[in-house]
């Protein structure tokens, strides 16, 4: 038995032993034991109690539950793609907001040529942004936060230069009402008059991305890269390609999120997507994925998204303002990151 293993002699631990692997905080047990969906259930119970006490109204109604799911669908779409970047050990893609804005505004501008050419052009633009990030970070090892922030500002500058801070509207650009109606339907189409198309997008993405992350060779390589990049490289993993593909996936889901939010607002503008970078990272971290990389799941990220949706809904019903909500979300993010880091250190992992 090594010096770093737990030893007991006459009922006492010997000096110099490492007991971190057996130490858990109570809050750590909540996140790592009962699961993120139990935490979501606690928020749901909180809303029910507040309604029963008369503090809030109309929380536990079918329409409000649908409103919560609708509200978080776009965030979920973006967070599912961002999770691949985090899982790869590269924290986050801060170019997400302007990727959403640019692809949305490009789609509106291209509606003059028809709905499908508009979608195709938006996807191409999104892939190009993803490729730029992939090459810079995957191949040339640029700092992911600094680089993607730079891309974010450059993209914002392009939008403001080309469109001169103007908002453009589908019904003013498109030459046919059919193209406008089809673009509107990206957000407004309802299945059974209840389930919004973005919710269907989210469900499909969760199933697909969870399969890719957990059941494919690429997913295993991504996990190895995020957990131990050097070890993955020595094992024969093409680390550059693995990391690069994670940024392309993130750019594609950001494009879908951008098209959805632009369809919702019926306007292409530079501010579409603002704040989605931090919201997505918050959902990812709350969902149990570590910023250090290599640990977590898409199912957990979905749980984090649902918690944010429930939390936002309860705060809105309580009359808490937007800025106060942002402050509360930021505080929760700090607390969860701290808990996550402490829990990992208690397991002997100091890399989070």
N, C-alpha and C positions, 0 to 999 in steps of 0.2 A: 504494500500500500504506500503511495507516494506521500510526501509532506503536505501536498495541497489537498489531499482527500480528508474526509471527515473521519477522525479516529475517536474512539471512546476507550478509556481505560479506567476501570473501577467506577464507572458511571460519570466520569468527567471527560470533557474534551481536552485534548492535548494542545499545548501552545502551538501557534503557527498554523492551525488548521483553517481551511476555507469553508465557511458555512453559508456562503452566498446562495448556493443552489437550493437551500431549504428555507430561505427567508422570503416571505411575501407580505406585502401590505394588504390591508383589508380592501382598499380601493383597487389595488392591483388584481385581487381575486375576482372582483366584479368584472373587470375588462377581460381577463384571461381565463376565467372559470365559467361563469354563467353565460357569457356571450353577449355580443353587442345588441342582439335583438331583445334580450331581457331588459337592457337599458332603454331601448325604444319603448318597450311595454311599460316601463316605469314612467316615461314621459306621457304616454297615453293615459295611464292611471292618474297622473297629476292633473291632466286636463279634465278628466271625468270628475275628480274630487273638486276642482275649482268650479266646475259647472254646477255640481250638487250644492256647493256652498253659495251659489249665486254670484260668484265673483266674475265669471264670464258666461256668455250665452252662446248657444248653438254650436258647441264644440263637437259633441257626440251625435252628429247627424251625417247621413250618407253623403249629402252635398258637400259638407265641410271636409270629410275624409277624401272625397274626390278632388276637392280644391287643393288639399295638401299634396296629393300625388301629382296633380298637374303642375303645381308650383315647383316641385323638386325634380321633375322629369328632365328639364334642360341641365340643371346642375348635375344630375346623375349621369347624363350622357357625357358631359365634359369630364367628370371625376373618374369615370371608368377608364377613359383613355389616359388621363393624367396619372392614374395608378401605375401604369406600366413604367413611366419615367421614375416614379418613386421606388417601385419594386427593383428597378435596375441600379439603385443606389445613387440617383442623381437628383434627389430632393423634389424638384418641381420644374415645370415649364412655365416661366413667367410671360411668355409671348402669347399665351392663350387668349387674353382679352382682345388684342388687336387682330389675332388670327380670326376670331369670331366676327369682329367688326368688318375686316377687309373682305372675307369671303362672302359675308352677307351683302355688303354694298356692291361687290362685283356681280353677284347673282342678280341683284335688282337692275344694275346697269345693263346686263346682258339679256334681260327679259325682252328687249326689243327684237331679239332674234328667236325668241321662243323659250318655253319653260325648260325643256331638257338641255339645250345649249347653255342656259344660265346655270343649271345645276352642274353640268360637266366642267364649265369654266371655274366655278367656285371650288370644286374638288381639286382641280389642277393647281389652283393658287394655294390651297391648303397643303397639298403634297409638296409643293416647292418650298414653302416655309418649313415644313417638316424636314425636308432634305437638307436645307441650309443648316438647321440645328443639328441634324444627324451627323453631317460631315464635320462641323466645327467641334462638336462635343465628343462624338464617337471616335473620329479619326485624329483630330488635333488636340483632344483633351482640354478644350476650353472649359472654364468654370461654368457649370450649368446655369447658376443663378445670374451671374454677371452677363453671360452671353445672351441668354433668353430675354433678360431685361433690356439689353441693347437692341435686340431684334424687335422687341415690343415697341420701343421708342422710334426706331427707324420706320417700322410699319405704320405707326401712328402718323409720322411725318409724311409718308407717302400718301396716306389717305387725305390728309389736310392739304397737301400740295396739289394733288390731282383733282380732288373734288372741292377744294377751297372752302372747307368747313360746311359745305352745303349738305342738307338732308335730301335724299332722293326717294321718290315714292313710286311703287310698282305701277300704279294706275296712270302715272304721268309718263313713264318710260315705255311700258309695254305697248305693242301695237294691236294687241287683241285682248279682249276681256277674258278669254279662256286662259291665257297665260297668267293673268292676274289672279283669277279664281284658283288655279292650280297652285300658285305660290302661296296664297292665303291658306289653302288646305293643309299645308305642311304642319301648321299648328292647330287649325280649327277642325280638321276632319275628326269625326267621332264615330267609333264603332259602338253599335247598339245605343247610340245617342248618349253614351256615358264615357267610354274610354277614349282618351285623346290619342292621336297618332304619335306624339312624342313619348307617351307612356309605352306604347308598343315598341317604338325604337329602343327605349331603355331596356325593356324586358329582353329583346333580342340581343342587344349588346351585352347585357349581363351574362346571359347563357353562353354566347359565343366567346367573349373575352375570358370568362371563367374557365371554359374548356381549353382555350389557348394557353392560359397561364398555368393551369394545373395538369393538363393531360397531354401536352405536346412537347416535342424535343426542344422547341424554341423556349417554351415556358420554363423548362428545367434549366436551360442555359441562362435564361434571364435571372432565375433564382440564384444560380451559382455566381453570376456576375455581380449581383447586388450584395450577396453575402460575403464574397471574397473574390474580388476582381483578379488579383494576381494568380490565385489558385485556379480560377476558371481558365485563365489564359494558358497556364502550364498544363491544364487538362485537355487542351486542344480546342477550346471554345473560341469562336471568332468574336471576340469581345466587342470590337469596333462595330461590326454589323449588328450584333445583338442590341447594343445601346442605341445605335442609330435607328433601328426599326421601332424601338419604343417611342422615340420622338415623332416618327412618322405616324404611328398609331394615335398618339396624342393629338397631332395636327388634324388627322381625319375626324376624330370625334369632336374636336373644336370646330371644325367646319360644319359638321352636322348641327352642333349647338348654335353656331352662328346663323345658319339658315333658319333654324327654328325660332330664335329670338327675333330675327328680322321679320319673319312671317307674322309673329305675334304683334310686333309693334307697327307693322306695315310701313316701315321706313328703314332705308339704309343710312347708317350714320356711324361716325367714329366712336361714339360712346357705347354702342351695343357690345355687350360682353364685359363691360367694366366691372371689376371686382370678382369675376368668376375664377381667377387664379387662386386667390386666397380662400374663397368659399370651397373650391374643389380640394385644396390641400387640407382644409379643416375637416371636410367629410372623410378624406382618406385617413387622416390621423385618428379621428374619433372612431373610424371603422377598424382600427387595430393594425394598420399597416405602418411600419416604422420608417422614419425618414432615412435611417441608415441603409435600408434596402434589404431585399431577400426574404422578408417576412410579411405575411398578411395575405389577404384574398379579396377577390372582387365581390364575393358575397358579403364580406365584412364591410367593404366600401359602400355597398348598397345600404347596409344597416346604418352607417354613418350619415348617408344622405337622408334617410328617413328620420333620423334623430334631429337633424337640422331642420327638416320640414315641420316636424311636430313642435320643435322649440320656437321656430319663427311664427307659427300659427298661434301658439299660446301667447307669445309676447304681443302679437298684433291684437288679439282679442283683449288682452290686458291694457291696451292703449299705450304700449311702450313705443317710443318713436324710433325712426330708422337709425339715427346716430347712436342711440342707446343700445339698440339691437346689435349694431356693429361692435360696440365696445364689449358687450356681453359675449358675443361670439369669439372675439379676440381673447378675452380672459379665459374662456373655456378651452381654446386652442392651447394657450400657454400651460394651463393646468394638465391637460391630457398629455401633452408632450413631456412634461415633467414626470407624470406618473409612469408613462411608457419607458422613459429613460431609467427611472429608479427601478422599475420592475425588471428590466433587462440587466441592470447592474447586479441585482439580487440573484440573477441566474448566472452571473459570471460573465456577462456580455457588456463590455464597456464601450461599444462602438455606436451607440444610438444617441 
